[in-house]
Amino acid sequence: MKRAVDAVRAAARLMAAALLAAVTLLVSWSSIGRYVFNSPIRFAEEVSGLLMISMLFLAIAGAGKPSHIRVGLLADNVPRKVKPIMRWLSFLVLLIFCAVFGWDSAQQAWFNYERNIRSEIVGWWLFPWAALMPLALLIVLADAVVRLVRGEKDDAAEARDGT
């Protein structure tokens, strides 16, 4: 299971990087077109916005070790016997966060699908873009469950030195 989650996270990171490159190229191309050729790309702002949203949620899904997304001020300074409780408490907070925001964003994606809502300029469906948030949260939650079940611990020293 861990290998599958790691593979999905790696794919999410690669897709996020590709989307970052696409946004960079699109915005650069549009800027050159606007200021050099006096002919901007009409859809650049809309498409780059959708690509950036996708990039954000894929990057969240592909985030690295839990120590990369962590506030260790309290967890690092509690007695050793309390640390497992803190780990479960943080998992519970993550679970609630993923459930609330995942459910809300899934409802939004379904709303967009049912009403065939599309972007204004290029006419792309919006439901696939909205569905990326619950998908990303599912990946984050699956990773957290695997780590919790396996008993993996965050490396606090690694988190503090930023590596």
C-alpha positions as CSV (number, residue, x, y, z in Angstrom):
1,M,0.0,0.0,0.0
2,K,2.8,2.4,0.8
3,R,4.4,1.8,-2.6
4,A,1.1,2.6,-4.3
5,V,0.7,5.8,-2.2
6,D,4.3,6.8,-2.9
7,A,3.8,6.2,-6.7
8,V,0.6,8.4,-6.7
9,R,2.4,11.1,-4.8
10,A,5.3,11.0,-7.2
11,A,3.0,11.2,-10.2
12,A,1.2,14.2,-8.5
13,R,4.5,16.0,-8.1
14,L,5.5,15.4,-11.7
15,M,2.1,16.6,-12.9
16,A,2.3,19.7,-10.7
17,A,5.8,20.4,-12.1
18,A,4.5,20.0,-15.7
19,L,1.6,22.4,-14.9
20,L,4.0,24.9,-13.5
21,A,6.0,24.8,-16.7
22,A,2.8,25.1,-18.7
23,V,1.7,28.2,-16.7
24,T,5.1,29.8,-17.1
25,L,5.1,29.2,-20.9
26,L,1.5,30.4,-21.3
27,V,2.0,33.6,-19.2
28,S,5.3,34.3,-20.9
29,W,3.9,33.7,-24.4
30,S,0.9,35.9,-23.6
31,S,3.1,38.7,-22.2
32,I,5.3,38.6,-25.2
33,G,2.3,38.6,-27.5
34,R,0.7,41.6,-25.6
35,Y,3.8,43.8,-25.4
36,V,5.8,42.9,-28.4
37,F,3.2,42.0,-31.0
38,N,0.2,43.9,-29.6
39,S,-1.8,40.6,-29.8
40,P,-2.4,39.0,-26.4
41,I,-3.7,35.5,-26.0
42,R,-7.4,35.9,-25.2
43,F,-7.7,32.8,-23.0
44,A,-4.3,33.0,-21.2
45,E,-5.7,34.4,-17.9
46,E,-8.5,31.8,-17.7
47,V,-6.4,28.8,-18.6
48,S,-3.5,29.8,-16.4
49,G,-5.9,30.2,-13.5
50,L,-7.2,26.7,-14.0
51,L,-3.7,25.3,-14.4
52,M,-2.5,27.0,-11.2
53,I,-5.5,25.6,-9.2
54,S,-4.6,22.2,-10.6
55,M,-0.9,22.7,-9.8
56,L,-1.7,23.7,-6.2
57,F,-3.9,20.6,-5.5
58,L,-1.5,18.2,-7.2
59,A,1.4,19.7,-5.2
60,I,-0.6,19.3,-2.0
61,A,-1.2,15.6,-2.9
62,G,2.4,15.1,-3.8
63,A,3.9,16.8,-0.8
64,G,6.8,15.0,0.8
65,K,7.3,13.8,4.2
66,P,4.9,14.8,7.0
67,S,7.7,16.8,8.5
68,H,7.4,19.1,5.5
69,I,3.9,20.1,6.5
70,R,4.3,20.4,10.2
71,V,4.3,22.8,13.2
72,G,6.4,21.1,15.7
73,L,6.5,23.7,18.5
74,L,4.1,21.7,20.7
75,A,4.7,18.1,19.4
76,D,8.5,18.4,19.8
77,N,8.3,19.6,23.4
78,V,6.0,17.1,25.0
79,P,7.1,14.1,27.0
80,R,7.9,11.0,25.1
81,K,4.8,9.2,26.4
82,V,2.6,11.9,25.1
83,K,3.9,11.8,21.6
84,P,1.8,8.9,20.4
85,I,-1.3,10.8,21.6
86,M,-0.2,13.9,19.8
87,R,0.3,11.7,16.6
88,W,-3.2,10.4,16.9
89,L,-4.6,13.8,17.7
90,S,-2.9,15.3,14.6
91,F,-4.3,12.5,12.5
92,L,-7.8,13.2,13.9
93,V,-7.4,16.9,13.0
94,L,-6.2,15.9,9.5
95,L,-9.1,13.5,9.1
96,I,-11.7,16.2,10.1
97,F,-10.1,18.7,7.7
98,C,-10.0,16.3,4.8
99,A,-13.6,15.2,5.5
100,V,-15.0,18.7,5.7
101,F,-13.2,20.3,2.8
102,G,-13.2,17.1,0.7
103,W,-17.0,16.8,1.1
104,D,-17.6,20.4,0.3
105,S,-15.4,20.4,-2.7
106,A,-16.8,17.1,-4.0
107,Q,-20.3,18.7,-3.7
108,Q,-19.0,21.7,-5.7
109,A,-17.6,19.4,-8.4
110,W,-20.9,17.5,-8.6
111,F,-22.8,20.8,-8.8
112,N,-20.6,21.9,-11.7
113,Y,-21.1,18.5,-13.4
114,E,-24.9,18.4,-13.0
115,R,-25.3,21.9,-14.4
116,N,-22.7,21.5,-17.1
117,I,-20.9,24.6,-15.9
118,R,-18.1,25.6,-18.1
119,S,-15.4,28.3,-18.2
120,E,-16.4,31.5,-19.9
121,I,-13.8,31.9,-22.6
122,V,-12.5,28.4,-23.6
123,G,-15.7,26.6,-22.5
124,W,-13.9,23.9,-20.5
125,W,-15.9,21.9,-18.0
126,L,-15.2,23.1,-14.5
127,F,-16.0,19.9,-12.6
128,P,-12.7,18.1,-13.4
129,W,-10.8,21.1,-11.9
130,A,-13.1,21.2,-8.9
131,A,-12.7,17.4,-8.4
132,L,-8.9,17.8,-7.9
133,M,-9.3,19.1,-4.4
134,P,-11.2,16.0,-2.9
135,L,-8.8,13.8,-4.9
136,A,-5.8,15.5,-3.4
137,L,-7.2,15.3,0.0
138,L,-7.9,11.6,-0.4
139,I,-4.2,11.1,-1.4
140,V,-3.0,13.1,1.6
141,L,-5.4,11.1,3.9
142,A,-4.3,7.7,2.4
143,D,-0.7,8.7,3.0
144,A,-1.4,9.7,6.6
145,V,-3.3,6.4,7.2
146,V,-0.4,4.3,5.8
147,R,2.1,6.2,8.0
148,L,-0.1,5.9,11.0
149,V,-0.7,2.2,10.6
150,R,3.0,1.5,9.9
151,G,3.9,3.5,12.9
152,E,6.2,5.9,11.0
153,K,7.5,8.8,13.0
154,D,8.3,12.3,11.9
155,D,11.9,13.2,12.1
156,A,11.7,16.4,14.2
157,A,15.4,17.2,13.7
158,E,14.9,17.0,9.9
159,A,11.9,19.3,10.1
160,R,13.7,21.9,12.2
161,D,16.7,22.2,9.9
162,G,14.5,22.5,6.8
163,T,15.9,19.5,4.9
